[in-house]
Amino acid sequence: MGRRAGKGKEKPGLLDGKGLIRDLSGVIADIGSDTVGPKSLARLRKIRPESLPLVKGSPRIGACIADPQKFIAIGLNYSDHAAESGLQVPKEPVVFTKQVSCLSGPDDDVTIPPKSKKSDWEVELGVIIGTRAKNIARKDALAHVAGYCVCNDYAVRDYLENWYRPNLRVKNRDGATALGPWFVPAADVPDPHALALRTTVNGQLTQQGTTANMVNDIPALIEYL
């Protein structure tokens, strides 16, 4: 599922088997916290995509979820990323938060500060929680995951004080986190720890890895948080 149209006017859509976007706005108002719960996703799975109106043209794609209440990020959680950065793997997860105002669509423009010489990109796996989760044991963690998405975590590294304390200006500029294009339900991802991750910049491959290289896996992170 994804969201399309201009900023602030996005409508929900569903990608069919042929890669065409179908209009979901007659079924749900948007893809948000009230949409990604188990009951709602089960209802959406019963819909035949070809029964929905076809979205014509090439609309802008927005962030794949409308109203996240929190955005919690984990720093330096890939062993290969730590190695290429010349840093030791942290003893416990490095946790920081991002403002939800930093979210943007996957193809939206990104504003770089005028004097920045170290603006950077970083591909991430986004994990979307679908039910209220508190004091969760590792064995129960994945039951709370609604789905996954691609995240491009832009950073203004000119402002980075050190790797273990990413300050507010580094990661939180408006539009500095591209989310999507698609929200993929957890039921359609057999193993979230066996996914390829790639970044291309102007057609050139700049990052290539896998979620298998996570230092702390998803259940461990949910339990920790």
Secondary structure, DSSP 8 states (H G I E B T S, - for coil): -EEESSTT--EEEEE-TTS-EEE-TTT-S-SSTTTSSHHHHHHHHTS-GGGS-B--S---EE-S-S--S--EEEES-BHHHHHHTT----SS-EEEE--GGGEE-TT------TT-S-EE--EEEEEEE-S---S--GGGGGGGEEEEEEEEE-EEGGG-S-TT---HHHH-STT-EEE-S--EEGGG-S-TTS-EEEEEETTEEEEEEEGGGBSS-HHHHHHH-
